Amino acid sequence: MLDPRDWEAFRAAAHHALDDAVDFLRDVRERPAWREMPESAKERLREALPREPSEFSDVYRTFVEAILPYTGGNIHPRFFGWVQGTGTPSGAIAEMLAATMNANVGGRNHGAVYVERQVIDWSRELFGFPGEATGVLTTGASEANLVGVLVARTRALGSEVRERGLDPQRTHITGYASAATHGCVRRAFEIAGIGSEALRILPTDGRQRIDIAALQERIAADRAAGARPFLIVANAGTVDVGAIDPLDELASIARREGCHLHVDGAFGALAMLSSTLRERLKGIERADSIAFDFHKWAHAPYDVGCVLVRDGEAHRATFASEGPYLTRMTRGLASATPWFTDYVPELSRSFRALKVWFTLKEHGADRIAAAIERNVEQARRLGAAIDADARLELLAPVGLNVVCFRYRPQGLDEAALDAFNDELVIRVQESGIAVVSSTNIGGKRALRACFVNHRTTEDDIRVLLDGIRELGESLARERALG
Amino acid sequence: MLDPRDWEAFRAAAHHALDDAVDFLRDVRERPAWREMPESAKERLREALPREPSEFSDVYRTFVEAILPYTGGNIHPRFFGWVQGTGTPSGAIAEMLAATMNANVGGRNHGAVYVERQVIDWSRELFGFPGEATGVLTTGASEANLVGVLVARTRALGSEVRERGLDPQRTHITGYASAATHGCVRRAFEIAGIGSEALRILPTDGRQRIDIAALQERIAADRAAGARPFLIVANAGTVDVGAIDPLDELASIARREGCHLHVDGAFGALAMLSSTLRERLKGIERADSIAFDFHKWAHAPYDVGCVLVRDGEAHRATFASEGPYLTRMTRGLASATPWFTDYVPELSRSFRALKVWFTLKEHGADRIAAAIERNVEQARRLGAAIDADARLELLAPVGLNVVCFRYRPQGLDEAALDAFNDELVIRVQESGIAVVSSTNIGGKRALRACFVNHRTTEDDIRVLLDGIRELGESLARERALG
């Protein structure tokens, strides 16, 4: 038995851990946004596979001292580093409850299955998808995008592709996406055996949206060369700057060209929750599939994403399989088809739905939408403040919630500016004041501040700006620059 | 802000939830092994997407009343249905703590990364893999097997396959596995675009182990026909009966044939923890990759599996990608390469490692091994008891921890016996006494009892047997059989 020998001692230790967790989140603002895990903590983790048991409370002490302080920063109000959700205190309780039930949600007839179905129903409602559309929770948008690509593959080649595999000499399928598309779409083409060369990368306009004319030309050229265009991947919030492709126009092109339209809305798609932002996503309701994350702008703890597929039959035909151990019965625990394993690569699946259900029930769509709207407004204001500061240069228009800029001391060429700004990003992180990240915009190294954080206040933006100015000045002084 | 407005009220509600969770697990034995979720509970979940917020305690009440009672049964001591782990109370606390930190373990420099590295180190140690071998936690063995197949694909075709895609006219790669192999291996071939026809399914011997002669013949025939044999998938514990393929022999064949040897050890591989069972897995240390689950025989809560890859460079070459938002720095939060996202399909990844780390530290390998050994012994005893009962028929020798059998009233032909035993499985589940499942063994419908449960005692086996006899007799009476 791996249960506690003394339940009451375990209960006390668990309550202690819970108190620490609540304190840790309540006081998050008082700690640095990030601090490096010291060598002493790393050393404390290093050991051979433990053979003997330890008391839970001893293991917990090691956790509290050597692991807990060293978060990735994203729970902090001044984390702007990457597009990462903040999480919530009640999300952590939901995870404990899910692990208490320890459900395997691959299928069968139990409560967790009905919770996931409800979350999928809400998702369909949000995106205006019909009742026949299917959906399933995933680890995140990477897996959701892979599912979208595989379903599109099925629709183009028939489910026989599962047996026969790909054969470009028979049918050479080609997909289309902009240069601003997340690398996981490329990786999905690689995994699916289609090959990334068959994913045509189109240029973007000045606001990082796909170049429609180039897309149409490329589809025509591929068709003329004997290929079969099968998939257009549209972005609802690009990873680097938060750009939204013209979804409605892409839906029309996809329909005309007989292509599947998949929308990667990893973080941006949840702007649908907001009545003021929703119009920017016009056309998303016409997509053939949508991938998005609940662990980003809905702040469910990591990890949980979702994919919706309009053609539920194609979705099922892409994954459904049989096995004697998967026998469906008409009653009992092995009933209640359809099973989620028929819509996703996994069989064993955790009860991801519970944290989403708790989040949407407790906060409601309107409060989550208000947090999203606040982030968009914060990004706009930071962009304006940067524009007004001669030392700082905005490198891309603020489209949604991402601000890309650089510090610009006098007398540096482009290469030196790149190195200067990379060092500045590291110093901001090391200072613990805030976390920003680096990216490339039009060949220039940029500081990137992403607003996907429900804890950020106006004051945090001021602290961020002051910190960047101060650290930038001091770095410039160090290098004897103006 | 999605934080509590009143932290102390939230704290009290969270402590209340924790007490309920501890009670729920402590008293699990007093409840039925499974009960169907009633229509009233399902009805309570159905609602439109909530727009308004609710109190956490109100949401929690709905959870406790309408969801919590309806588990999939696997936490119960008399769950023998499928190969599912039991979970542990401390595993649930570890999940709460992981969600408190809310780490995204795709990469970068923070505590969660070092915990996952430690868990991978322990896994390498367990399987005798060298330090250059790489590993990564996955959602489970399905994903781990997919990674194994993709790495083997890279080793056979070079990493150019990522760009070019599959082209069977250039190189027709073929893989090999027994008929007892889990369907996720077939699904991996489908996803990877190789196609399941290229996975040659070999017959098994009387103990459900791969037929070695048939394997060698098929490899030779494929080679003669111009194919390139690239992968042998061996089982360490088949899903239906727990059979272990001759791993050492398969390792020699794989080496001779230039094939990658991937071991699907979803549950069986962790028998390596046991000094008495380890020898049955001889040869596993020679595998090129191993997939296994921590959520099965190590009882970490769902979901968490692992894949180890001997050729770390091929592993990296299969997944690693670049992106401006993935820029690696020499210091700060964007340092500490290698990053896990370079070894797995996902970028965003939850802190699965923490529950494994807690489990291995608290219980130690020896206590987990003792639970595994007890399960193997329990299966052996159940098999012997079935053998000694004229009403019951053992349908496969008990190789490890799975017992396949049927109830055999007089005067039924095979078709009627199948229907009788399917109904019996359902009645056992509906009675709440225990959960067993159905499978096919040599064309006969079987009751299947899997022992992957640290809560099961000798007494539970007696209750299971008595229940089956009683329900079997009553069903036979109903149908006026002997």
Interface residues (C-beta under 8 A of the other chain):
Chain A: M1 L2 D3 P4 W7 F10 R11 A14 H15 A17 L18 D19 A21 V22 F24 L25 R26 W34 E36 M37 A41 K42 L45 R46 E47 A48 L49 P50 R51 E52 P53 S54 E55 F56 V59 T62 F63 A66 I67 L68 P69 Y70 T71 G72 G73 N74 I75 G81 W82 V83 Q84 G85 T86 G87 T88 P89 S90 G91 A92 I93 A94 E95 M96 L97 A98 A99 T100 M101 N102 A103 N104 V105 R108 N109 H110 G111 A112 Y114 V115 Q118 D121 W122 E125 L126 T139 G140 A141 S142 E143 L146 L150 R153 V161 R162 E163 R164 G165 L166 D167 P168 Q169 H182 G183 C184 R186 R187 F189 E190 I191 A192 G193 I194 G195 S196 E197 A198 V239 D240 D293 H295 H299 P301 Y302 D303 G305 F319 S321 E322 G323 P324 Y325 L326 T327 M329 T330 R331 G332 L333 A334 P345 E346 L347 S348 R349 S350 F351 L354 K355 F358 T359 L360 K361 E362 H363 G364 A365 D366 R367 I368 A371 D422 V425 I426 Q429 E430 V435 S437 S438 T439 N440 R448 H454 R455
Chain B: M1 L2 D3 P4 W7 F10 R11 A14 H15 A17 L18 D19 A21 V22 F24 L25 R26 W34 E36 M37 A41 K42 L45 R46 E47 A48 L49 P50 R51 E52 P53 S54 E55 F56 V59 T62 F63 A66 I67 L68 P69 Y70 T71 G72 G73 N74 I75 G81 W82 Q84 G85 T86 G87 T88 P89 S90 G91 A92 I93 A94 E95 M96 L97 A98 A99 T100 M101 N102 A103 N104 V105 R108 N109 H110 G111 A112 Y114 V115 Q118 D121 W122 E125 L126 T139 G140 A141 S142 E143 L146 L150 V161 R162 E163 R164 G165 L166 D167 P168 Q169 H182 G183 C184 R186 R187 F189 E190 I191 A192 G193 I194 G195 S196 E197 A198 V239 D240 D293 H295 H299 P301 Y302 D303 G305 F319 S321 E322 G323 P324 Y325 L326 T327 M329 T330 R331 G332 L333 A334 P345 E346 L347 S348 R349 S350 F351 L354 K355 F358 T359 L360 K361 E362 H363 G364 A365 D366 R367 I368 A371 D422 V425 I426 Q429 E430 V435 S437 S438 T439 N440 R448 H454 R455
